[in-house]
Amino acid sequence: MGSVALAAKITHVPSMYLSELDGPRKGTRQDAIDGHAEIGRRCRDAGVDTIVVFDTHWLVNANYHVNCAPAFEGEYTSNELPHFIANMRYGFGGNPELGRLLARTASEMGVETLAHPATTLGPEYGTLVPMRYMNADRHFKVVSVSALCMAHYLADSARLGWAFRRAVEDRYDGTVAFLASGSLSHRFAQNGLAPEFAFKIWSPFLEHLDHEVIRMWQAGEWNAFCEMLPEYASKGHGEGFMHDTAMLLGLLGWSAYDGRAEVITPYFGASGTGQINAVFPVTPNDGNAVPRAVASRADGYTSVATRL
């Protein structure tokens, strides 16, 4: 029936918004903005009707949640970094039908997930920033998924991703893109040092670790990466404990995935954190074998609550 046309790991650094505004940061994140525009162009070329974002700024303490209101409109100020994103206008359509389908399929496959088609809850900036540059003309419908999961197993996030793929391919009449919106290492610069680290990584260890992960992605070393993801998320200060990445890899087939990542925006530092835009080709896989791979490789994952 439906198809997953594109999958990507993307940045959402708020300095992209600052990059638009007059001042000392103007133009400094144009490479990241251009990367978002390229991903948006590829989605259009592939006939995508809806973009689903795994948002590491949407914090939840129980269940998985899908924000699938009919439309989103408003002004957003970040409670985390109000001096970076203030009074930013946004507006785009939602997709209640797809959101309900994603949640129902995940719950049927053992990952309890709730859809919210009638809600006043607005998206977080892990969704809003990329949609600003990929979807300024409201071409795509948007669904946002909680990925700052405080009491969840990475195993369940991987299974959630696989369930979402099954929902689209088996039950949805349309074409969907999935974006894991979160950084690589996410160790912010210590208070008072942010300006010094505006374009740098917090430590040589984290920078080296991130580069090794990117090399693994480009080489297609998914078995090794899936094995190391829990420790990478912990010791590498992964944003949202990298639940967005587990969701994306689960969708692609986990350790059975056979694609190789294409870097769109090369790795860069932002306030101490490591960022990238990278597309993960969606490859065919066996609908029966992949869930076993997800289960066997992810069962040992500990919860973010016990590791942070």
C-alpha positions in Angstrom: 0.0 0.0 0.0 2.0 3.0 1.3 5.7 3.6 1.1 8.5 5.0 3.2 10.4 7.2 0.8 13.1 8.8 2.9 14.7 8.4 6.3 17.2 10.8 7.8 19.1 11.9 11.0 18.9 15.7 11.2 20.0 18.6 13.3 17.6 21.1 14.8 20.1 23.5 16.4 18.4 26.8 17.3 21.3 28.7 16.0 19.8 28.0 12.6 17.1 30.5 13.4 19.7 33.0 14.7 21.4 32.5 11.4 18.5 34.2 9.7 18.5 37.3 11.9 20.6 40.4 11.7 23.5 40.2 14.1 26.8 38.4 14.7 25.4 35.0 14.0 23.7 35.9 10.7 24.6 33.3 8.0 26.6 31.1 10.2 24.4 28.1 9.9 23.6 28.3 6.2 25.1 24.9 5.6 22.7 23.3 8.0 19.7 25.3 6.5 20.8 24.2 3.0 20.9 20.6 4.2 17.3 20.8 5.4 16.3 22.4 2.1 17.9 19.5 0.2 16.1 16.9 2.3 12.9 18.7 1.7 13.5 18.8 -2.0 14.1 15.0 -2.0 10.9 14.5 -0.1 9.0 16.5 -2.8 10.7 14.6 -5.6 9.7 11.3 -3.9 6.0 12.3 -3.6 6.0 12.5 0.2 2.7 13.7 1.6 3.6 13.5 5.3 6.8 14.0 7.3 7.0 12.2 10.7 9.5 13.7 13.1 11.0 11.8 16.0 11.4 14.9 18.3 14.0 14.7 21.1 12.7 17.9 22.6 9.3 16.3 23.4 9.7 15.0 26.9 7.4 12.2 28.1 7.4 10.1 31.2 5.0 7.3 30.2 3.9 5.7 26.9 4.9 6.8 23.5 2.9 9.7 22.1 2.0 11.0 18.6 0.9 14.6 18.1 -1.3 14.4 15.0 -3.6 17.4 15.3 -5.3 18.5 12.0 -3.2 21.7 11.9 -0.5 23.5 13.8 -0.2 27.3 14.0 1.3 29.7 16.4 4.4 31.4 17.8 7.1 29.5 19.6 9.7 30.6 22.2 12.1 28.0 23.5 11.9 27.5 27.3 15.4 26.0 27.1 17.1 28.7 25.0 14.7 31.7 24.9 17.6 33.9 23.7 18.0 31.7 20.6 14.4 31.1 19.6 11.9 33.8 20.5 8.5 34.5 19.0 9.1 32.2 15.9 6.1 31.9 13.8 5.1 28.5 12.5 2.2 26.8 10.6 1.6 23.6 8.7 -1.0 20.9 8.4 -1.2 17.7 10.4 -2.3 14.2 9.6 -4.7 12.7 12.1 -5.4 9.6 10.0 -1.7 8.6 9.8 -1.1 9.5 13.4 -3.9 7.3 14.7 -2.7 4.5 12.4 0.9 4.7 13.6 -0.2 4.6 17.3 -2.7 1.8 16.8 -0.2 -0.4 14.9 2.6 0.1 17.5 0.2 -0.7 20.3 -1.0 -3.9 18.5 2.7 -4.9 18.1 3.3 -4.5 21.9 4.6 -0.9 22.2 1.9 1.1 23.9 1.4 4.3 22.0 -1.2 7.1 22.2 -2.4 9.3 19.3 -3.5 12.9 20.0 -5.6 14.1 17.1 -7.6 16.6 19.1 -5.1 18.5 21.2 -3.9 22.0 21.9 -0.3 20.7 22.4 2.1 22.4 20.0 5.2 20.8 18.6 8.6 21.4 20.1 11.5 22.9 18.2 12.9 19.5 17.3 10.0 19.5 14.8 9.6 23.3 14.3 13.1 24.1 13.2 13.4 21.5 10.4 9.9 22.2 9.2 10.8 25.9 8.9 13.4 25.0 6.3 11.8 21.9 4.7 8.2 23.0 4.7 7.9 26.8 4.6 5.1 26.6 2.0 3.2 24.0 4.0 3.6 21.4 1.2 3.8 18.5 3.7 1.6 17.4 6.4 3.5 16.8 9.7 3.2 14.4 12.6 5.4 14.7 15.6 6.5 11.8 17.9 7.8 12.0 21.4 11.5 11.0 21.5 12.8 12.5 24.8 11.7 9.3 26.6 12.5 9.4 30.3 11.4 5.9 31.4 11.6 3.9 28.2 13.8 1.1 26.8 15.7 1.7 23.6 14.4 -1.7 22.6 10.9 -0.4 22.6 11.9 2.6 20.6 13.4 0.3 18.0 10.2 -1.8 17.9 8.2 1.4 17.6 10.1 2.3 14.5 9.5 -1.0 12.9 5.8 -0.9 13.8 5.6 2.6 12.1 7.1 1.1 9.0 4.6 -1.7 9.0 1.7 0.8 9.5 2.8 2.8 6.5 3.6 0.0 4.1 0.8 -2.3 5.1 -2.1 0.1 6.0 -1.5 3.6 4.7 -2.4 4.9 1.3 0.4 7.5 0.8 4.1 8.2 1.0 5.9 9.1 4.2 9.3 10.4 5.3 10.7 9.8 8.8 13.2 12.2 10.4 15.2 11.5 13.6 15.6 15.0 14.9 18.5 15.0 17.4 22.2 15.5 17.7 25.1 13.0 18.0 27.0 13.9 21.2 25.0 16.4 23.2 27.3 17.7 25.9 26.5 21.4 26.0 29.3 23.8 26.9 29.5 24.6 30.6 27.6 27.7 31.7 29.6 30.8 30.8 31.6 29.0 28.0 28.8 28.8 25.4 30.2 31.6 23.2 33.6 30.0 23.2 32.1 26.7 22.0 29.6 28.1 19.6 31.2 26.2 16.7 33.1 23.5 18.6 32.6 20.1 20.3 32.9 20.0 24.0 35.8 17.4 24.2 38.2 15.6 21.8 36.8 12.3 23.1 33.2 13.1 22.1 34.4 14.5 18.7 36.4 11.4 18.0 33.5 9.2 19.0 31.1 11.0 16.8 33.4 10.8 13.8 33.8 7.0 14.3 30.0 6.6 14.4 29.6 8.6 11.2 32.3 6.4 9.6 30.3 3.3 10.7 27.1 4.7 9.2 28.8 5.4 5.9 30.4 1.9 5.9 27.1 0.2 6.7 28.4 -1.3 10.0 25.0 -1.6 11.5 25.5 -4.7 13.5 28.4 -3.1 15.4 26.6 0.2 15.7 23.4 -1.3 17.1 25.5 -3.3 19.6 27.2 -0.1 20.9 24.2 2.3 20.8 23.3 2.0 24.5 26.9 2.9 25.6 27.2 5.5 22.9 24.0 7.1 24.1 25.2 7.1 27.6 29.0 7.9 27.4 28.5 10.1 24.3 25.8 12.2 25.9 23.4 11.3 23.1 20.5 13.7 22.9 17.3 12.2 24.3 19.4 9.1 25.0 19.2 8.6 21.2 15.7 7.2 21.3 15.2 9.0 17.9 18.1 7.1 16.5 16.8 3.8 17.8 13.4 4.6 16.3 15.0 5.3 12.9 17.2 2.2 12.9 14.2 0.1 14.0 12.3 1.4 11.0 15.1 0.6 8.7 15.6 -2.9 9.9 18.0 -2.5 12.9 21.1 -4.7 12.6 19.7 -6.3 9.4 19.7 -2.9 7.6 22.0 -2.9 4.6 22.1 0.7 3.5 24.9 3.3 3.9 24.4 6.8 5.2 24.8 9.7 2.9 26.0 12.9 4.6 24.2 16.0 3.4 25.5 18.5 5.9 29.0 17.5 7.2 29.5 17.1 10.9 29.7 20.4 12.8 29.9 21.7 16.4 27.2 23.8 18.0 27.5 25.0 21.7 29.6 22.0 22.4 27.3 19.4 20.7 27.9 17.3 17.6 25.5 17.8 14.7 24.8 16.4 11.2 22.3 16.0 8.4 22.4 12.5 6.9 20.1 10.5 4.7 19.7 6.8 5.3 18.5 5.0 2.2 15.3 3.0 2.7 16.1 -0.5 1.5 13.7 -3.5 1.1 13.7 -6.0 4.0 11.9 -9.2 5.1 8.8 -8.3 7.0 9.2 -11.4 9.2 12.9 -11.5 9.8 13.4 -7.9 10.8 11.3 -7.9 14.0 13.4 -10.8 15.2 16.6 -8.8 14.5 15.1 -5.9 16.4 14.2 -8.0 19.4 17.4 -10.0 19.6 19.7 -6.9 19.3 17.7 -4.6 21.5 16.5 -6.6 24.5 19.5 -5.6 26.7 18.9 -1.9 26.4 18.5 -0.1 29.7 16.1 2.8 30.3 17.2 6.4 30.1 16.0 6.9 33.6 18.7 4.6 35.0 21.5 5.7 32.7 21.4 9.5 32.8 
